């Protein structure tokens, strides 16, 4: 869930709602995680023929939690793309309440 042992550590916390519901959450600094993942998945040889780098972010609020991810996609003219998906935040809560999401993700 938190990546490799050398990846930046997550911030883990909880929020207690007025009705006593406990919302557990964690997140990682996207910039730190991005730098770590680039250093981990890309070698100098991978830069040869590199045409484009795409960084895509997104999220899904289903299955009882909000998950935020980013994807690094390296595109080449003459070889297969290199792609890596990383989860950067997770808040365990069933309802889509923007105030809760602002505080936890």
N, C-alpha and C positions, 0 to 999 in steps of 0.2 A: 504494500500500500504506500509506503513512504519512499520507495526507490531503492537504489543501491546503498550499501553501507557508507560510501563516501559522498553521497549526495547531501545537499544542505538539509539540516534538520527542520521539521515542521514546528510551527507554533500550535500547541494543543490547548484547548480551553473549553469552557462550557458556559452557557447562558441559562439562567433560571427565569422562566417566564412568570408573569403575574399569577397564572393558574398553577404554579409549581411544576410545570413541565420542564424537564431538563433537556437542553439542546446541546449535544456534544459536537465539537467541530475542530477541524485542523486546517491549516493553510501553510503554504510555502511562499517565500518571496519569489515571484515569477522571474525577476532579473537574475537572481542567484541561481535558480534552477536552470534557466535557459543557458547561462554561461557554463554551468557544470555539464549539462547534456551535450552542448556543442563540443566541449573538450573531450567528452566520453565517446561520442559516436562518429566524430570526424577526424580523419588523419590527414596529413599533408597531401598524400596521394589522392584523397577524395576531392581535393580542390581542383585537380586537373579536369578540365571540361565542364566545370560547374557553370550552369547558365542562370539559374534562379534559386533563391531561397524564399520559401513561404513559411510564415509563422501564423498559425490559425488558432484562435481561442474559441471556446464554446462551453456550454454547460447543459446539464440535463437534470430536471427535477422530477424524479420518478423512483419508484422502489423504496420510498421512505427517506430519501436523502437528496441533497443537491450535490452534484459533482461538477467541478470546473476542471477543464483540461486545456492543454495547449499541445499543438502538433507542429513539429519541425519537419519540413519537407524539402529535400535538396533535389533539384531537377537538373538532369544532364541531357545533352543532345544525343549522345551515342551509347548510353548505358542506363541500367535500371535506376530509379529514384532510391534515395535513402530516406526513410521515414521513421519518426519516433514520436509516440504519444506519451504525455506525462500528465498525471493528475496533480493539480496544484491546490485544490481546496475540496473539502467535503464537510457538509453540515447535515447531521442526522435529524431531520424534522419532516413530518408528513405534510404540513400545509405550506403553500406558497404564499408567505407573508413577506412583503418587501422589507419591512422594518427588521424582521428577524434576519433576513438574508444580508442586509446592510451590516448588521453587527457581527455576523458569523462567517462571512465568506469574503 
